[in-house]
């Protein structure tokens, strides 16, 4: 089915669009008062995420407020460890907690990809969201990267440095390798089911890959993500976001993903010149810019659109998720500014014959 707004899908294929599509990591979440009310009604984050009708409502909330160009499934990356039996919970105002960890040889040897039936609620949410969207916008499905999942599975909660994981990478690389291989299998199965249920795009969130040395990043984070990407049907666009992994950008570009997400430490203009002919790029406004005021936000967003330049294959996003203290009016300002600034740059669009060969479509920014 063709979508009423397919700018995201076109940009992911590096085809021209009339304006730069925009969506925001964590676009559904605590910065929205209606999200806080919904979570209250659900009783807990897990009740919200495991009830397809409520997950659908949460997914649609930001779309009712802002003219975003994509929906993203409301769920969490830790659904997979939960389905493996590790017992996920979220205490109010705290991060995730796993009741069981898998830090030793026995626990890692016993681990297997979960029965997909235990994740049925996610696939049901995807189908319900697709029905509710009724062809208006594409739906992004997602999963955590094998390494980022391993971080939580080993330590059981968030950590500033995941020291136990990094030590294990040196002490018992064989164990960490086995753990990420099981996760890669689980994530590939999971994303394929999301696609079967209707996800138009899938994204891998590798929040902690940037903690690793370059060789460890390739072995424990990038290689397992490549294995997953190889199992995604070729017609489905894919996005990989490895936070803090700018030094590995050239390797990520070769991973097989359609699009690479950038955090705010990366020079967008430079990345577009170097890599824009091979992959679409997504990013990368510092989410803390959204703690200022609409005028400041507009200026910062327009500057990034300029930095990305007029060539196809750019998707506006933040460099990481929206923080809870963000005023919703600043989100409205960023979305409007991206659309206005990119329309003003007058991208070449469909009705015009493509005058440039594909490879030279990636001009340096003015
Ligand atoms: O982007 C979206 O709108 C879709 C929903 C989404 C959530 N989590 C909902 C959520 C997505 C894509 C995620 C991914 C996720 N979850 C990541 C990768 C991206 C990133 O932010 O780095 C990670 C590391 C997690 C694990 C996780 N879940 C943490 C560390 C926390 C607590 C901290 C926080 O940001 O709130 C969560 C909880 C969570 N996941 C909330 C939401 C809306 C808040 C829960 C609440 O209502 O209290």
Boltz pocket constraint, residues with backbone or C-beta under 6 A from the ligand:
constraints:
  - pocket:
      binder: B
      contacts: [[A, 24], [A, 25], [A, 26], [A, 27], [A, 28], [A, 29], [A, 30], [A, 39], [A, 45], [A, 72], [A, 73], [A, 74], [A, 75], [A, 76], [A, 77], [A, 78], [A, 90], [A, 91], [A, 92], [A, 93], [A, 94], [A, 95], [A, 96], [A, 142], [A, 158], [A, 205], [A, 207], [A, 321]]
      max_distance: 6.0
